[in-house]
Amino acid sequence: MKRKRDTSAVNGKLLRRPIRRWFPLFMGPMVAAFCIGFVWPFLQGIYLSFCQFKITKNAKFVGLENYLRAFSDQSFGRAFWYTALFTVVTVVLINVLAFAVAYALTQKMKGANLFRTVFFMPNLIGGIVLGYIWSMIFDGILSKFNTSILLETKYGFWGLVILLCWQQIGYMMIIYIAGLQAVPEDMLEAARIDGATRWQTLWKVTIPNVMPSITICTFLTLTNGFKLYDQNLALTDGLPFIINPDGSTIKTTEMLALNIVSTFNGSGLHSRGTAQAKAVLFFILVAAMGLIQLRATRSKEVQQ
């Protein structure tokens, strides 16, 4: 027995030796691409958030002016609260509905594979295309009531909610199905033997074992809700808008990503620097929310 252990240890060292030798050759290009495509632009973006510029070569350092403008921008504050409300609603709806569909499709029903394909298909359609398709659907319905999705904020909000739910429920469903299929059968059998009802089994056995899937899906829906751009642009473009007493306008269905792009494309001297500062704040916000959510949900996962 000891000889077998020694042999396996030697074989393991022999296998790891070429991996260690050629590690830089295989990892080098990937690390270089990551640094060039992500790390350097990210660091440059942070620097530009402290600058006034039209093009990056002529950036002029102005300190915290861009951040002060970003915090004093009423449209940015409104976009934040609008995005936060939208994200809370979509996170709850998408995860509850996706879990319900996944649970139903793992109950040995006929045509389950067909239903999985049908529910997943909307995720394959681009956000811009979805936005235009749903804008025609909503306007076709709302025109009968002499209104439009672009005329009332509540219609724009729920239109975006319906669009995102329709697009992402199928994707989250696949993740939940994988989690449900990984629940230990002996635990479910033990629950049935003990006389637990289906509802008790769901809450006491199934959901605790599916927490890793819940963690992933909650993280994806949380970040996707905050980062939503394509659908917002195509469906409402932030409309309708309200007029402030000073004559400025604020779009009432404009989310954070769209607000940053609109600021960047503005004609003001400080518009691009302010937009870059907003983008940095946006990154910090999404990263912080994602880390808090991961820590909160991972603490509830069952240790196998």
C-alpha positions in Angstrom: 0.0 0.0 0.0 2.8 2.4 0.9 4.6 1.5 -2.4 1.5 2.4 -4.4 1.3 5.8 -2.6 5.0 6.5 -3.3 4.5 5.5 -7.0 1.4 7.8 -7.3 3.3 10.7 -5.7 6.2 10.3 -8.1 3.9 10.1 -11.1 2.2 13.3 -9.9 5.5 15.1 -9.8 6.4 13.9 -13.2 3.1 15.1 -14.6 3.4 18.5 -13.0 7.0 19.1 -14.1 6.1 19.8 -17.8 3.1 21.9 -16.8 5.3 24.1 -14.6 7.9 24.3 -17.4 5.5 25.4 -20.2 3.2 27.4 -17.9 4.5 30.9 -19.1 4.1 29.9 -22.7 0.4 29.1 -22.4 -0.6 31.7 -19.8 1.6 34.5 -21.2 -0.6 35.4 -24.2 -3.8 35.3 -22.1 -2.4 37.5 -19.3 -1.0 39.9 -21.9 -4.4 40.1 -23.7 -6.1 40.7 -20.3 -3.8 43.5 -19.4 -4.0 45.2 -22.8 -7.8 44.7 -23.2 -9.0 45.3 -19.6 -6.4 46.4 -17.0 -4.8 49.3 -19.0 -8.1 50.8 -20.3 -9.6 50.5 -16.8 -6.6 52.4 -15.3 -6.7 55.0 -18.1 -10.4 55.4 -17.5 -9.9 56.1 -13.8 -7.2 58.7 -14.7 -9.5 60.4 -17.3 -12.2 60.7 -14.7 -10.0 63.4 -13.1 -9.5 65.2 -16.4 -11.2 67.5 -18.9 -10.8 66.2 -22.4 -12.3 65.9 -25.8 -9.7 63.4 -27.0 -7.5 61.4 -24.6 -4.3 62.9 -25.9 -5.3 66.4 -24.8 -6.6 65.4 -21.3 -6.1 68.2 -18.7 -6.1 67.3 -15.1 -8.9 69.0 -13.1 -9.0 67.1 -9.9 -12.4 66.3 -8.4 -14.4 68.7 -10.5 -15.9 65.9 -12.6 -17.0 64.0 -9.5 -18.6 67.1 -8.0 -20.5 67.6 -11.3 -21.6 64.0 -11.3 -22.9 64.2 -7.7 -24.7 67.5 -8.4 -26.3 66.2 -11.6 -30.0 65.7 -10.9 -30.4 63.3 -13.9 -27.7 61.0 -12.5 -29.4 60.8 -9.1 -32.8 60.1 -10.6 -31.3 57.5 -12.9 -29.7 55.8 -9.9 -32.9 55.5 -7.9 -34.8 54.4 -11.1 -32.2 51.8 -11.8 -32.2 50.6 -8.2 -36.0 50.1 -8.2 -35.9 48.4 -11.5 -33.2 46.0 -10.4 -35.0 45.1 -7.2 -38.2 44.3 -9.1 -36.5 42.3 -11.9 -34.2 40.3 -9.5 -37.2 39.1 -7.5 -39.5 38.4 -10.5 -36.8 36.7 -12.7 -35.5 34.5 -10.0 -38.9 33.5 -8.6 -40.3 32.7 -12.1 -37.2 31.0 -13.3 -37.1 28.8 -10.3 -40.8 28.0 -10.6 -40.4 27.0 -14.3 -37.2 25.0 -13.6 -39.0 23.2 -10.7 -41.9 22.3 -13.0 -39.7 21.1 -15.8 -37.8 18.7 -13.5 -41.0 16.9 -12.4 -40.9 14.3 -15.2 -43.5 16.1 -17.3 -44.0 15.3 -21.0 -42.3 17.7 -23.5 -39.9 19.1 -20.8 -37.0 19.4 -23.3 -39.1 21.2 -25.8 -40.3 23.7 -23.1 -36.7 24.3 -22.0 -35.7 25.2 -25.5 -38.7 27.5 -26.0 -38.0 29.3 -22.7 -34.3 29.7 -23.5 -34.7 31.1 -27.0 -35.4 34.7 -26.1 -32.0 34.9 -24.5 -30.5 34.4 -28.0 -32.0 37.6 -29.3 -30.0 40.8 -29.0 -31.2 43.6 -26.7 -31.6 46.2 -29.4 -33.8 43.9 -31.5 -35.8 42.9 -28.4 -36.4 46.6 -27.5 -37.8 47.5 -31.0 -39.9 44.3 -31.1 -41.5 45.0 -27.7 -41.9 48.7 -28.4 -44.1 47.8 -31.4 -46.1 45.3 -29.2 -46.6 47.8 -26.4 -47.6 50.6 -28.7 -49.9 48.4 -30.5 -51.7 47.6 -27.2 -51.5 51.1 -25.7 -52.7 52.9 -28.9 -56.1 51.5 -28.1 -56.1 53.6 -25.0 -54.7 56.7 -26.8 -51.3 56.6 -25.1 -47.8 55.2 -25.8 -45.0 53.6 -23.9 -43.0 56.9 -24.5 -45.7 59.1 -23.0 -46.0 57.7 -19.5 -43.2 56.7 -17.1 -45.1 53.8 -15.5 -45.6 52.2 -18.9 -41.9 52.6 -19.7 -40.9 51.1 -16.3 -43.1 48.0 -16.6 -42.3 47.6 -20.3 -38.6 47.3 -19.4 -39.5 44.9 -16.6 -41.5 42.7 -18.9 -38.8 42.8 -21.6 -36.0 41.8 -19.3 -38.0 39.1 -17.6 -39.0 37.6 -20.9 -35.4 37.6 -22.1 -33.6 36.3 -19.0 -36.0 33.8 -17.3 -35.0 31.1 -19.7 -31.3 31.5 -19.1 -31.7 31.5 -15.3 -34.0 28.5 -15.7 -31.2 26.5 -17.1 -29.0 27.3 -14.1 -31.8 26.3 -11.7 -32.4 23.1 -13.5 -28.7 22.1 -13.1 -29.0 22.9 -9.4 -32.2 21.0 -9.0 -30.8 17.9 -10.7 -27.8 18.0 -8.3 -29.9 17.7 -5.2 -29.0 14.4 -3.5 -31.7 11.8 -4.1 -31.1 10.2 -0.8 -32.1 13.4 1.0 -35.3 13.7 -1.0 -36.0 10.0 -0.3 -35.4 10.5 3.5 -37.8 13.5 3.5 -40.5 11.3 1.9 -40.0 8.5 4.4 -40.2 11.0 7.3 -43.6 12.1 5.9 -42.6 15.5 4.7 -45.1 17.2 2.3 -43.9 18.5 -1.1 -43.9 22.0 0.2 -41.8 21.1 3.3 -39.4 19.2 1.1 -39.1 22.2 -1.2 -38.3 24.6 1.6 -36.2 22.4 3.9 -34.3 20.2 1.4 -34.5 21.4 -2.1 -33.9 25.2 -1.7 -31.0 24.9 0.7 -29.3 22.5 -1.7 -30.0 24.8 -4.7 -28.4 27.9 -2.9 -25.3 27.8 -5.2 -27.6 28.2 -8.2 -29.5 31.0 -6.4 -26.2 32.7 -5.7 -25.2 32.7 -9.3 -28.6 33.7 -10.7 -29.1 36.5 -8.1 -25.6 37.9 -9.0 -26.3 37.8 -12.7 -29.8 39.4 -12.5 -28.5 42.0 -10.1 -25.6 43.1 -12.3 -27.6 42.8 -15.5 -30.3 45.0 -14.0 -27.8 47.7 -13.1 -25.9 47.5 -16.4 -29.0 47.4 -18.7 -28.4 49.6 -21.7 -29.5 48.2 -25.1 -33.1 47.5 -24.1 -33.4 50.9 -22.4 -32.1 52.7 -25.5 -34.3 50.8 -28.0 -37.5 50.6 -26.0 -37.8 54.1 -24.4 -34.5 56.0 -24.9 -35.3 57.4 -21.5 -38.5 59.1 -22.6 -40.7 60.7 -21.4 -38.9 63.7 -19.9 -39.8 66.4 -17.4 -38.8 70.0 -17.5 -37.1 71.6 -14.5 -37.8 75.2 -13.4 -34.4 76.2 -14.9 -35.4 74.9 -18.3 -33.3 71.7 -18.2 -34.9 68.4 -19.0 -34.6 65.0 -17.2 -35.6 61.7 -18.8 -37.8 59.8 -16.5 -37.0 56.2 -17.7 -33.3 56.7 -18.2 -31.2 54.2 -16.4 -27.6 54.6 -15.3 -25.8 53.2 -18.3 -27.9 55.3 -20.7 -27.4 58.4 -18.6 -23.6 57.9 -18.7 -23.6 57.6 -22.5 -25.9 60.6 -22.9 -23.6 62.7 -20.7 -20.6 61.6 -22.7 -22.2 62.6 -26.0 -23.2 66.0 -24.6 -21.8 69.2 -26.1 -20.5 70.7 -22.9 -16.8 71.3 -22.3 -16.8 68.9 -19.2 -19.3 66.4 -20.5 -16.8 63.6 -21.3 -14.9 64.0 -18.1 -18.2 64.0 -16.1 -19.3 60.9 -17.9 -16.1 59.2 -17.1 -16.5 60.1 -13.4 -20.0 58.7 -13.5 -18.7 55.5 -15.1 -16.2 55.0 -12.3 -18.9 55.6 -9.7 -21.1 53.2 -11.6 -18.3 50.5 -11.5 -17.8 51.0 -7.8 -21.6 50.7 -7.2 -22.1 47.5 -9.2 -19.0 45.9 -7.8 -20.0 46.7 -4.2 -23.5 45.5 -4.7 -22.3 42.3 -6.3 -19.8 41.5 -3.5 -22.4 42.2 -0.8 -24.9 39.9 -2.5 -22.3 37.1 -3.0 -21.3 37.2 0.6 -24.9 37.2 1.8 -26.1 34.3 -0.3 -22.9 32.2 0.0 -23.3 32.2 3.8 -26.6 30.3 3.3 -25.2 27.6 1.1 -25.2 24.0 2.4 -21.7 22.6 2.9 -21.5 19.2 1.2 
